[in-house]
Amino acid sequence: MVRVLSVVSLALVSAEEAHPIHKDLVDRINQRGSWTATEPEQNRFASYSLDEIRGLMGLRGYVPVNGTSRLAVGDIPESFDGRSEFSSCQKGIRDQAGCGSCWAFGAAETLTTNLCVLGQGNPVLSPQDLVSCDSSDHGCEGGTLPGAWDFIDKNGLVSDDCMPYASGDGSEPTCSSGCTGSGSPKKYKCPVAPTFINSDSEIQAAVMTVGAVEVGFTVYEDFMNYKSGVYSYQEGQALGGHAVKIVGWGKEISTFYWIVQNSWGASWGESGFFRIVNWHADKQSAIAIGGGQACVQGPTPSPPAPPPAPVTCDDIAGYCSDYVGQCGQKDKSYLIPVCKKTCGCCGVLPPSYCSDDEMLV
């Protein structure tokens, strides 16, 4: 089904479902001063219908999780920006357009960064591969993080050159076994099984290790007006779940925030990115409360140490046979270390003249 974006008159939207892009809301946000909202005439989403805006939020089944830590977490710095730390692995900001494919963009772009940082290749990977071919998810109607990463683990993703994005109008092309574009059909996947990451410190450790983690959050009406600053929920109704890509974090005064890459084009927000407080400080938007996914290996038990080489209990001097029966003599104590077999120090119950450190079974 092709969904054509249409310009709607805000006056036609019912009071019960007011359009989230309007001057009064923008003015209230900017008067509070905690972050900056964009003016409606400069906001591309002002021309979207409410259903079209909701249709962008394609993340399903993202809920708080609990579990034991799987990633080894060391010292975490106060700030970290993967865009500069892994500058050679940064790609252009992309636009999902009129399709609820955020889940696919977040996964494909996170894997793109992960593999580059790991030295496993540097192509831009295809979100269309997930939209068209991941049968466990729902294309433009949404998907889940576990579903997307399970598909990646089992099938891999082709490059965007091989399968260019074609669902910006809401359509879902049939899955192709080859390339629909000009690239190679080579599949890219994690060198290890993708890791589910379920705590803030694990997300930070993963970003420091492989450059990015895919997470989700709830988009509210006020977020649709975001321009810059550190976002935290102020007002409005929930519009749906949205998948994004964490690439770093920092602090503004004493407020912790995540640095996040969106899939709404480079002209949106802070050049395609936004900053947002963590879920502990904003339980409405609740970013990363449901954990994340990345191509990073959790800690594995250390392999068991190899057993020590057996110690050979034997004579190491050719003259030992000349001193049979003399090892217990005080003036012959030098014989014990080199004539252990002749001196009887290899048995279960060695003679008393064998010192403790010379007793060998």
C-alpha positions in Angstrom: 0.0 0.0 0.0 1.4 3.4 -1.0 0.7 6.2 1.5 0.9 9.6 -0.2 1.8 12.5 2.2 -0.8 15.2 2.1 -0.9 18.8 3.4 -3.7 19.1 5.8 -5.4 22.1 7.3 -4.8 22.2 11.0 -8.2 23.7 11.5 -9.8 20.4 10.3 -8.2 18.4 13.1 -10.5 17.7 16.0 -9.9 19.1 19.4 -9.6 15.6 20.8 -6.7 14.9 18.4 -5.0 18.3 18.0 -2.1 18.4 15.6 1.2 18.4 17.6 2.7 21.2 15.4 1.2 24.5 16.5 2.4 27.9 17.6 1.0 27.8 21.1 2.9 24.7 22.0 6.1 26.0 20.4 5.8 29.2 22.4 5.3 27.4 25.7 8.3 25.2 25.1 10.6 28.1 24.2 9.3 30.2 27.2 10.4 27.4 29.5 13.8 27.5 28.0 15.0 23.9 28.8 15.3 23.1 25.1 14.4 24.9 21.8 11.4 24.2 19.6 11.3 25.0 15.9 8.7 27.4 14.5 5.8 25.7 12.8 6.5 27.3 9.4 9.9 25.8 9.5 8.8 22.3 10.7 8.3 19.8 7.9 5.9 17.8 10.0 3.4 20.6 10.0 2.3 19.3 6.6 1.9 15.7 7.8 -1.5 14.5 9.0 -1.7 13.2 12.5 -1.9 9.6 11.2 1.2 10.2 9.0 3.1 11.5 12.1 2.0 8.5 14.1 3.0 6.2 11.2 6.6 7.3 11.6 6.7 5.6 15.0 7.4 2.1 14.0 8.9 0.6 17.1 6.8 -2.2 18.7 7.1 -4.1 21.9 9.7 -2.0 23.6 9.3 -2.4 27.4 11.5 -2.1 30.5 13.8 -5.1 31.0 15.7 -6.6 33.9 18.5 -9.0 33.8 22.1 -9.7 34.7 24.9 -7.8 33.1 26.4 -9.4 30.0 29.0 -6.8 29.1 32.2 -6.2 31.0 32.0 -2.6 32.1 35.2 -0.7 33.0 35.7 3.0 33.7 33.1 5.2 32.0 34.1 8.7 31.2 31.8 11.7 31.8 31.4 12.3 28.1 32.0 10.4 24.9 31.1 11.1 21.3 31.4 8.3 18.9 31.1 10.7 16.0 34.5 12.1 16.7 36.1 9.0 18.3 35.2 6.9 15.3 35.1 9.7 12.7 36.1 7.5 9.8 33.1 5.3 10.4 30.5 8.1 10.2 28.0 8.1 7.3 25.4 10.6 6.1 22.1 11.1 8.0 19.2 9.3 6.2 15.5 9.8 6.1 12.9 7.1 6.6 10.3 9.5 5.1 6.7 8.2 5.0 7.3 4.7 6.4 7.4 3.4 10.0 10.8 1.9 9.3 12.7 3.5 12.2 13.4 0.0 13.6 15.1 -1.0 10.3 17.1 2.2 10.0 18.3 2.0 13.6 19.4 -1.6 13.1 21.1 -1.2 9.7 22.9 2.0 10.7 24.0 0.7 14.1 25.4 -2.4 12.3 27.1 -0.2 9.7 29.0 1.6 12.5 29.7 -1.5 14.5 31.3 -3.4 11.6 33.4 -0.4 10.6 34.7 0.1 14.1 35.4 -3.6 14.4 37.3 -3.5 11.0 34.8 -5.9 9.4 33.9 -3.6 6.4 32.6 -0.1 5.8 29.6 -0.2 3.5 26.3 1.6 4.3 23.9 -1.3 5.0 20.4 -1.5 3.7 17.3 -0.8 5.9 15.3 -1.9 2.9 16.6 -5.4 3.3 14.9 -5.5 6.7 11.7 -3.8 5.6 11.2 -6.1 2.6 12.7 -9.4 3.9 12.3 -9.6 7.7 9.0 -11.6 7.8 9.0 -11.6 11.6 8.4 -7.8 11.6 5.9 -5.6 9.7 7.7 -3.4 7.3 6.4 0.1 7.2 3.9 -0.8 9.9 6.7 -1.4 12.4 9.1 -3.8 13.9 11.0 -4.9 17.0 14.6 -4.7 18.0 14.9 -8.4 18.8 13.2 -9.3 15.5 15.5 -7.1 13.5 18.7 -8.3 15.1 17.6 -11.9 14.9 17.2 -11.4 11.2 20.6 -9.9 11.0 22.2 -12.8 12.9 20.5 -15.4 10.7 20.7 -13.7 7.3 23.0 -10.6 7.4 22.2 -7.4 5.5 23.3 -6.4 2.0 24.6 -2.9 1.3 22.4 0.0 0.4 24.0 0.0 -3.0 22.6 -3.5 -3.5 19.2 -2.8 -2.1 18.5 1.0 -2.0 15.7 2.4 0.2 12.4 2.3 -1.7 9.8 2.5 1.0 9.8 6.3 1.6 6.3 6.5 0.1 5.0 3.8 2.4 5.3 1.0 -0.1 7.0 -2.3 0.7 8.7 -3.9 -2.3 8.8 -7.7 -2.4 12.0 -9.2 -0.9 14.6 -9.9 -3.6 17.1 -12.7 -3.4 19.6 -10.5 -5.4 20.3 -6.9 -5.8 17.7 -4.3 -6.8 20.4 -1.8 -7.3 24.0 -1.8 -8.6 26.0 -3.2 -5.7 27.2 -6.7 -4.6 24.8 -9.2 -3.0 27.4 -9.8 -0.2 25.8 -10.2 3.2 27.2 -8.5 6.3 26.6 -9.8 9.8 28.2 -9.6 13.2 31.3 -11.7 13.7 29.6 -12.8 17.0 26.0 -13.1 17.9 24.5 -9.6 18.5 24.3 -8.8 22.2 21.2 -7.6 24.0 22.3 -4.8 26.3 20.1 -4.0 29.3 21.7 -1.3 31.4 23.0 2.3 31.0 26.6 1.4 31.7 26.4 -1.5 29.3 25.2 0.8 26.6 28.0 3.2 27.3 30.5 0.3 27.2 29.1 -0.9 23.9 29.3 2.6 22.4 32.9 3.0 23.4 33.6 -0.5 22.0 31.7 -0.5 18.7 30.5 3.0 18.2 26.7 2.7 18.4 23.7 0.9 20.0 20.1 0.8 18.8 17.5 1.7 21.4 14.0 2.9 21.6 11.9 5.6 23.3 8.3 7.0 23.3 7.7 10.1 21.1 5.3 12.6 22.6 3.7 15.6 20.8 6.3 18.1 22.1 9.2 16.1 20.6 7.8 16.7 17.1 8.7 20.3 17.6 12.4 19.7 18.7 15.1 21.9 17.2 18.0 21.8 19.6 19.1 21.4 23.2 18.7 18.6 25.7 15.2 17.2 25.2 13.0 16.2 28.1 9.2 15.7 28.0 7.1 18.7 28.8 3.6 18.2 27.5 1.4 16.3 25.0 0.1 12.9 24.2 2.2 9.8 23.3 2.4 9.2 19.6 4.2 5.9 19.5 7.5 4.1 19.9 10.6 5.1 17.9 13.9 3.3 17.3 17.1 5.3 17.2 20.9 5.0 17.4 22.8 6.1 20.5 26.3 7.3 19.6 27.5 9.0 22.8 26.7 10.9 25.9 27.6 14.0 27.9 26.6 16.4 30.6 25.1 19.9 30.5 25.8 21.4 33.9 24.7 18.4 36.0 22.3 16.9 33.6 23.3 13.6 31.8 22.1 13.2 28.2 22.5 10.7 25.4 23.7 11.8 21.9 21.3 10.2 19.5 21.1 9.8 15.7 17.6 10.0 14.2 16.3 8.9 10.8 14.4 12.1 9.8 17.1 13.6 7.6 20.1 15.9 8.2 17.9 19.1 8.3 16.0 17.9 11.4 17.2 18.7 14.9 20.9 19.2 15.5 22.0 18.2 12.0 20.0 15.0 12.2 20.9 14.2 15.8 19.3 15.1 19.2 20.3 15.1 22.8 17.9 13.7 25.4 18.0 13.1 29.2 18.1 9.5 30.3 15.0 7.6 31.4 15.8 8.0 35.1 15.1 11.7 34.6 12.3 11.4 32.1 10.1 8.4 32.5 7.7 9.6 29.8 10.0 9.4 26.8 12.0 6.8 28.7 14.8 6.4 26.2 16.7 3.1 26.5 14.6 1.8 29.3 14.0 -1.3 27.3 17.7 -1.9 26.6 19.4 -2.0 23.3 21.1 -4.1 20.6 24.5 -3.9 19.0 27.1 -6.1 17.4 29.3 -6.4 20.4 30.4 -9.5 22.3 29.5 -10.0 25.9 32.1 -11.3 28.3 32.8 -15.0 28.1 34.3 -17.1 30.9 38.0 -17.3 30.7 39.1 -20.6 29.3 40.4 -23.0 31.9 44.1 -22.9 32.4 45.9 -25.8 30.8 46.9 -28.5 33.3 50.5 -28.2 34.5 53.0 -30.4 32.7 53.6 -33.6 34.6 56.8 -33.4 36.6 59.2 -36.2 35.9 60.5 -37.8 39.0 63.8 -39.4 37.9 67.5 -39.3 38.3 69.2 -36.5 36.4 72.7 -37.5 37.1 74.6 -40.4 35.7 76.3 -41.2 39.0 73.2 -41.9 41.1 73.4 -45.6 40.8 76.8 -45.4 42.6 75.1 -44.1 45.7 72.3 -46.5 46.3 71.5 -46.5 50.1 73.6 -43.4 50.8 70.9 -40.6 50.3 70.1 -40.5 54.0 73.6 -39.6 55.0 74.0 -36.0 56.0 77.1 -35.5 53.9 75.2 -36.9 50.9 72.2 -34.5 51.0 73.3 -33.1 47.7 72.1 -36.3 46.1 68.4 -35.8 46.8 67.7 -33.1 44.2 69.5 -35.0 41.4 68.9 -38.6 42.3 65.2 -38.5 43.3 64.4 -42.0 42.0 67.5 -43.7 43.5 66.8 -41.9 46.8 63.2 -43.1 46.9 61.7 -39.6 46.8 59.2 -40.5 44.0 57.0 -42.8 46.1 53.8 -42.0 47.9 55.6 -42.3 51.3 59.1 -41.0 50.7 61.8 -41.3 53.3 62.1 -38.6 56.0 65.3 -37.3 54.5 63.3 -36.1 51.5 62.4 -32.5 52.3 58.7 -31.4 51.8 59.4 -29.5 48.7 61.1 -32.6 47.2 58.2 -35.0 47.8 56.8 -36.0 44.5 54.1 -38.5 43.8 
